């Protein structure tokens, strides 16, 4: 019985922090935690199962921004640190990288967004701002059948990243 109580005393605080959706930390720390959660939820991710990371875009305009690009770069960095094979698609001939737009995998034509051969999954995501917070959603999506494999949402203070976002059109 003591072992069960000890286990609950360790696990419950961790679960409460994950369920809240609002953890403490800066953009880098929270993005790294999000990637760690995605990797932990998908034990099949490894050097043998390459992942592509696309730009993270504003949910309302689907335009890239400094914020979306830095989050995508942080995701790539953390995946490599976690031992996951990650491709830098901006260096591939098959991907068109538009200045100030980033690389995208969102399209109405599914054949135009097929990832490079041998890629098993893609990390993509969106963000949306309220007056005081920015909500970020990352998803690991199967490159084979487009099913969502894992996802993580987190929240950061607007003041920390507001200058990196696409300006709102009035």
C-alpha positions as protocol buffer text, in pm:
chain_id: "A"
residue {
  index: 1
  type: UNK
  ca { x: 0 y: 0 z: 0 }
}
residue {
  index: 2
  type: UNK
  ca { x: 286 y: 237 z: 83 }
}
residue {
  index: 3
  type: UNK
  ca { x: 437 y: 179 z: -260 }
}
residue {
  index: 4
  type: UNK
  ca { x: 108 y: 271 z: -427 }
}
residue {
  index: 5
  type: UNK
  ca { x: 79 y: 592 z: -223 }
}
residue {
  index: 6
  type: UNK
  ca { x: 441 y: 681 z: -296 }
}
residue {
  index: 7
  type: UNK
  ca { x: 378 y: 627 z: -668 }
}
residue {
  index: 8
  type: UNK
  ca { x: 71 y: 853 z: -659 }
}
residue {
  index: 9
  type: UNK
  ca { x: 262 y: 1122 z: -469 }
}
residue {
  index: 10
  type: UNK
  ca { x: 514 y: 1133 z: -755 }
}
residue {
  index: 11
  type: UNK
  ca { x: 281 y: 1091 z: -1053 }
}
residue {
  index: 12
  type: UNK
  ca { x: -14 y: 1312 z: -956 }
}
residue {
  index: 13
  type: UNK
  ca { x: 179 y: 1642 z: -946 }
}
residue {
  index: 14
  type: UNK
  ca { x: 328 y: 1561 z: -1288 }
}
residue {
  index: 15
  type: UNK
  ca { x: -15 y: 1486 z: -1434 }
}
residue {
  index: 16
  type: UNK
  ca { x: -162 y: 1803 z: -1286 }
}
residue {
  index: 17
  type: UNK
  ca { x: 110 y: 2011 z: -1452 }
}
residue {
  index: 18
  type: UNK
  ca { x: 54 y: 1846 z: -1790 }
}
residue {
  index: 19
  type: UNK
  ca { x: -323 y: 1879 z: -1777 }
}
residue {
  index: 20
  type: UNK
  ca { x: -323 y: 2248 z: -1693 }
}
residue {
  index: 21
  type: UNK
  ca { x: -196 y: 2351 z: -2036 }
}
residue {
  index: 22
  type: UNK
  ca { x: -30 y: 2655 z: -1878 }
}
residue {
  index: 23
  type: UNK
  ca { x: 313 y: 2570 z: -1747 }
}
residue {
  index: 24
  type: UNK
  ca { x: 570 y: 2817 z: -1627 }
}
residue {
  index: 25
  type: UNK
  ca { x: 868 y: 2898 z: -1842 }
}
residue {
  index: 26
  type: UNK
  ca { x: 987 y: 3093 z: -2141 }
}
residue {
  index: 27
  type: UNK
  ca { x: 924 y: 3015 z: -2508 }
}
residue {
  index: 28
  type: UNK
  ca { x: 1228 y: 2790 z: -2540 }
}
residue {
  index: 29
  type: UNK
  ca { x: 1163 y: 2595 z: -2222 }
}
residue {
  index: 30
  type: UNK
  ca { x: 795 y: 2539 z: -2301 }
}
residue {
  index: 31
  type: UNK
  ca { x: 866 y: 2442 z: -2662 }
}
residue {
  index: 32
  type: UNK
  ca { x: 1130 y: 2192 z: -2549 }
}
residue {
  index: 33
  type: UNK
  ca { x: 886 y: 2046 z: -2294 }
}
residue {
  index: 34
  type: UNK
  ca { x: 621 y: 2016 z: -2567 }
}
residue {
  index: 35
  type: UNK
  ca { x: 862 y: 1829 z: -2796 }
}
residue {
  index: 36
  type: UNK
  ca { x: 964 y: 1601 z: -2508 }
}
residue {
  index: 37
  type: UNK
  ca { x: 596 y: 1520 z: -2451 }
}
residue {
  index: 38
  type: UNK
  ca { x: 546 y: 1439 z: -2821 }
}
residue {
  index: 39
  type: UNK
  ca { x: 854 y: 1214 z: -2824 }
}
residue {
  index: 40
  type: UNK
  ca { x: 744 y: 1041 z: -2501 }
}
residue {
  index: 41
  type: UNK
  ca { x: 397 y: 980 z: -2648 }
}
residue {
  index: 42
  type: UNK
  ca { x: 546 y: 818 z: -2960 }
}
residue {
  index: 43
  type: UNK
  ca { x: 801 y: 555 z: -2860 }
}
residue {
  index: 44
  type: UNK
  ca { x: 857 y: 469 z: -3228 }
}
residue {
  index: 45
  type: UNK
  ca { x: 1038 y: 797 z: -3297 }
}
residue {
  index: 46
  type: UNK
  ca { x: 1408 y: 736 z: -3346 }
}
residue {
  index: 47
  type: UNK
  ca { x: 1694 y: 775 z: -3590 }
}
residue {
  index: 48
  type: UNK
  ca { x: 1524 y: 519 z: -3816 }
}
residue {
  index: 49
  type: UNK
  ca { x: 1199 y: 718 z: -3843 }
}
residue {
  index: 50
  type: UNK
  ca { x: 1282 y: 1063 z: -3982 }
}
residue {
  index: 51
  type: UNK
  ca { x: 1060 y: 1361 z: -3903 }
}
residue {
  index: 52
  type: UNK
  ca { x: 1016 y: 1686 z: -4098 }
}
residue {
  index: 53
  type: UNK
  ca { x: 924 y: 2005 z: -3913 }
}
residue {
  index: 54
  type: UNK
  ca { x: 719 y: 2268 z: -4099 }
}
residue {
  index: 55
  type: UNK
  ca { x: 674 y: 2633 z: -4009 }
}
residue {
  index: 56
  type: UNK
  ca { x: 426 y: 2706 z: -3734 }
}
residue {
  index: 57
  type: UNK
  ca { x: 167 y: 2955 z: -3858 }
}
residue {
  index: 58
  type: UNK
  ca { x: -89 y: 3200 z: -3729 }
}
residue {
  index: 59
  type: UNK
  ca { x: -420 y: 3014 z: -3716 }
}
residue {
  index: 60
  type: UNK
  ca { x: -612 y: 3307 z: -3868 }
}
residue {
  index: 61
  type: UNK
  ca { x: -386 y: 3399 z: -4157 }
}
residue {
  index: 62
  type: UNK
  ca { x: -171 y: 3089 z: -4216 }
}
residue {
  index: 63
  type: UNK
  ca { x: 120 y: 3326 z: -4275 }
}
residue {
  index: 64
  type: UNK
  ca { x: 452 y: 3251 z: -4122 }
}
residue {
  index: 65
  type: UNK
  ca { x: 623 y: 3488 z: -3883 }
}
residue {
  index: 66
  type: UNK
  ca { x: 939 y: 3517 z: -3681 }
}
residue {
  index: 67
  type: UNK
  ca { x: 750 y: 3345 z: -3398 }
}
residue {
  index: 68
  type: UNK
  ca { x: 644 y: 3052 z: -3617 }
}
residue {
  index: 69
  type: UNK
  ca { x: 992 y: 3013 z: -3761 }
}
residue {
  index: 70
  type: UNK
  ca { x: 1169 y: 3022 z: -3425 }
}
residue {
  index: 71
  type: UNK
  ca { x: 928 y: 2768 z: -3275 }
}
residue {
  index: 72
  type: UNK
  ca { x: 989 y: 2535 z: -3572 }
}
residue {
  index: 73
  type: UNK
  ca { x: 1366 y: 2577 z: -3530 }
}
residue {
  index: 74
  type: UNK
  ca { x: 1339 y: 2502 z: -3157 }
}
residue {
  index: 75
  type: UNK
  ca { x: 1135 y: 2190 z: -3236 }
}
residue {
  index: 76
  type: UNK
  ca { x: 1402 y: 2072 z: -3482 }
}
residue {
  index: 77
  type: UNK
  ca { x: 1678 y: 2136 z: -3230 }
}
residue {
  index: 78
  type: UNK
  ca { x: 1502 y: 1951 z: -2951 }
}
residue {
  index: 79
  type: UNK
  ca { x: 1419 y: 1652 z: -3173 }
}
residue {
  index: 80
  type: UNK
  ca { x: 1788 y: 1620 z: -3260 }
}
residue {
  index: 81
  type: UNK
  ca { x: 1882 y: 1651 z: -2893 }
}
residue {
  index: 82
  type: UNK
  ca { x: 1630 y: 1374 z: -2817 }
}
residue {
  index: 83
  type: UNK
  ca { x: 1798 y: 1148 z: -3076 }
}
residue {
  index: 84
  type: UNK
  ca { x: 1524 y: 1173 z: -3338 }
}
residue {
  index: 85
  type: UNK
  ca { x: 1622 y: 1187 z: -3706 }
}
residue {
  index: 86
  type: UNK
  ca { x: 1513 y: 1530 z: -3825 }
}
residue {
  index: 87
  type: UNK
  ca { x: 1539 y: 1669 z: -4176 }
}
residue {
  index: 88
  type: UNK
  ca { x: 1610 y: 2034 z: -4251 }
}
residue {
  index: 89
  type: UNK
  ca { x: 1370 y: 2075 z: -4541 }
}
residue {
  index: 90
  type: UNK
  ca { x: 1483 y: 2428 z: -4619 }
}
residue {
  index: 91
  type: UNK
  ca { x: 1797 y: 2276 z: -4773 }
}
residue {
  index: 92
  type: UNK
  ca { x: 1611 y: 2033 z: -4999 }
}
residue {
  index: 93
  type: UNK
  ca { x: 1549 y: 2105 z: -5368 }
}
residue {
  index: 94
  type: UNK
  ca { x: 1193 y: 1972 z: -5350 }
}
residue {
  index: 95
  type: UNK
  ca { x: 1075 y: 2236 z: -5105 }
}
residue {
  index: 96
  type: UNK
  ca { x: 1020 y: 2594 z: -5207 }
}
residue {
  index: 97
  type: UNK
  ca { x: 1111 y: 2835 z: -4932 }
}
residue {
  index: 98
  type: UNK
  ca { x: 955 y: 3177 z: -4981 }
}
residue {
  index: 99
  type: UNK
  ca { x: 1133 y: 3464 z: -4813 }
}
residue {
  index: 100
  type: UNK
  ca { x: 933 y: 3596 z: -4515 }
}
residue {
  index: 101
  type: UNK
  ca { x: 688 y: 3305 z: -4546 }
}
residue {
  index: 102
  type: UNK
  ca { x: 878 y: 2993 z: -4436 }
}
residue {
  index: 103
  type: UNK
  ca { x: 802 y: 2639 z: -4544 }
}
residue {
  index: 104
  type: UNK
  ca { x: 448 y: 2509 z: -4528 }
}
residue {
  index: 105
  type: UNK
  ca { x: 265 y: 2179 z: -4531 }
}
residue {
  index: 106
  type: UNK
  ca { x: -88 y: 2322 z: -4530 }
}
residue {
  index: 107
  type: UNK
  ca { x: -269 y: 2301 z: -4862 }
}
residue {
  index: 108
  type: UNK
  ca { x: -599 y: 2208 z: -5022 }
}
residue {
  index: 109
  type: UNK
  ca { x: -403 y: 1981 z: -5258 }
}
residue {
  index: 110
  type: UNK
  ca { x: -268 y: 1686 z: -5054 }
}
residue {
  index: 111
  type: UNK
  ca { x: -21 y: 1584 z: -5328 }
}
residue {
  index: 112
  type: UNK
  ca { x: 152 y: 1922 z: -5311 }
}
residue {
  index: 113
  type: UNK
  ca { x: 248 y: 1869 z: -4947 }
}
residue {
  index: 114
  type: UNK
  ca { x: 386 y: 1518 z: -4957 }
}
residue {
  index: 115
  type: UNK
  ca { x: 704 y: 1512 z: -4750 }
}
residue {
  index: 116
  type: UNK
  ca { x: 1036 y: 1384 z: -4885 }
}
residue {
  index: 117
  type: UNK
  ca { x: 1068 y: 1006 z: -4928 }
}
residue {
  index: 118
  type: UNK
  ca { x: 1141 y: 802 z: -4617 }
}
residue {
  index: 119
  type: UNK
  ca { x: 985 y: 1060 z: -4385 }
}
residue {
  index: 120
  type: UNK
  ca { x: 742 y: 890 z: -4148 }
}
residue {
  index: 121
  type: UNK
  ca { x: 588 y: 1194 z: -3983 }
}
residue {
  index: 122
  type: UNK
  ca { x: 566 y: 1572 z: -3983 }
}
residue {
  index: 123
  type: UNK
  ca { x: 550 y: 1822 z: -3699 }
}
residue {
  index: 124
  type: UNK
  ca { x: 330 y: 2118 z: -3779 }
}
residue {
  index: 125
  type: UNK
  ca { x: 126 y: 2360 z: -3577 }
}
residue {
  index: 126
  type: UNK
  ca { x: -46 y: 2689 z: -3527 }
}
residue {
  index: 127
  type: UNK
  ca { x: -59 y: 2972 z: -3278 }
}
residue {
  index: 128
  type: UNK
  ca { x: -326 y: 3222 z: -3186 }
}
residue {
  index: 129
  type: UNK
  ca { x: -303 y: 3533 z: -2970 }
}
residue {
  index: 130
  type: UNK
  ca { x: -538 y: 3684 z: -2716 }
}
residue {
  index: 131
  type: UNK
  ca { x: -463 y: 4024 z: -2560 }
}
residue {
  index: 132
  type: UNK
  ca { x: -245 y: 3868 z: -2288 }
}
residue {
  index: 133
  type: UNK
  ca { x: -155 y: 3515 z: -2406 }
}
residue {
  index: 134
  type: UNK
  ca { x: -39 y: 3323 z: -2711 }
}
residue {
  index: 135
  type: UNK
  ca { x: -176 y: 2971 z: -2751 }
}
residue {
  index: 136
  type: UNK
  ca { x: 50 y: 2729 z: -2938 }
}
residue {
  index: 137
  type: UNK
  ca { x: -55 y: 2390 z: -3072 }
}
residue {
  index: 138
  type: UNK
  ca { x: 195 y: 2137 z: -3208 }
}
residue {
  index: 139
  type: UNK
  ca { x: 95 y: 1814 z: -3381 }
}
residue {
  index: 140
  type: UNK
  ca { x: 292 y: 1512 z: -3500 }
}
residue {
  index: 141
  type: UNK
  ca { x: 113 y: 1387 z: -3811 }
}
residue {
  index: 142
  type: UNK
  ca { x: 171 y: 1061 z: -3998 }
}
residue {
  index: 143
  type: UNK
  ca { x: 319 y: 1124 z: -4344 }
}
residue {
  index: 144
  type: UNK
  ca { x: 159 y: 799 z: -4459 }
}
residue {
  index: 145
  type: UNK
  ca { x: -208 y: 848 z: -4372 }
}
residue {
  index: 146
  type: UNK
  ca { x: -230 y: 1202 z: -4223 }
}
residue {
  index: 147
  type: UNK
  ca { x: -351 y: 1079 z: -3884 }
}
residue {
  index: 148
  type: UNK
  ca { x: -253 y: 1283 z: -3582 }
}
residue {
  index: 149
  type: UNK
  ca { x: -9 y: 1072 z: -3383 }
}
residue {
  index: 150
  type: UNK
  ca { x: 50 y: 1312 z: -3092 }
}
residue {
  index: 151
  type: UNK
  ca { x: -24 y: 1670 z: -2999 }
}
residue {
  index: 152
  type: UNK
  ca { x: 67 y: 1924 z: -2736 }
}
residue {
  index: 153
  type: UNK
  ca { x: -77 y: 2265 z: -2655 }
}
residue {
  index: 154
  type: UNK
  ca { x: 90 y: 2530 z: -2442 }
}
residue {
  index: 155
  type: UNK
  ca { x: 47 y: 2896 z: -2352 }
}
residue {
  index: 156
  type: UNK
  ca { x: 300 y: 3177 z: -2324 }
}
residue {
  index: 157
  type: UNK
  ca { x: 260 y: 3541 z: -2220 }
}
residue {
  index: 158
  type: UNK
  ca { x: 189 y: 3773 z: -2513 }
}
residue {
  index: 159
  type: UNK
  ca { x: 447 y: 4025 z: -2391 }
}
residue {
  index: 160
  type: UNK
  ca { x: 721 y: 3767 z: -2443 }
}
residue {
  index: 161
  type: UNK
  ca { x: 654 y: 3710 z: -2816 }
}
residue {
  index: 162
  type: UNK
  ca { x: 410 y: 3974 z: -2942 }
}
residue {
  index: 163
  type: UNK
  ca { x: 672 y: 4146 z: -3156 }
}
residue {
  index: 164
  type: UNK
  ca { x: 748 y: 3823 z: -3345 }
}
residue {
  index: 165
  type: UNK
  ca { x: 396 y: 3762 z: -3473 }
}
residue {
  index: 166
  type: UNK
  ca { x: 226 y: 3854 z: -3800 }
}
residue {
  index: 167
  type: UNK
  ca { x: 66 y: 4199 z: -3752 }
}
residue {
  index: 168
  type: UNK
  ca { x: -312 y: 4187 z: -3731 }
}
residue {
  index: 169
  type: UNK
  ca { x: -502 y: 4343 z: -4019 }
}
residue {
  index: 170
  type: UNK
  ca { x: -785 y: 4572 z: -3920 }
}
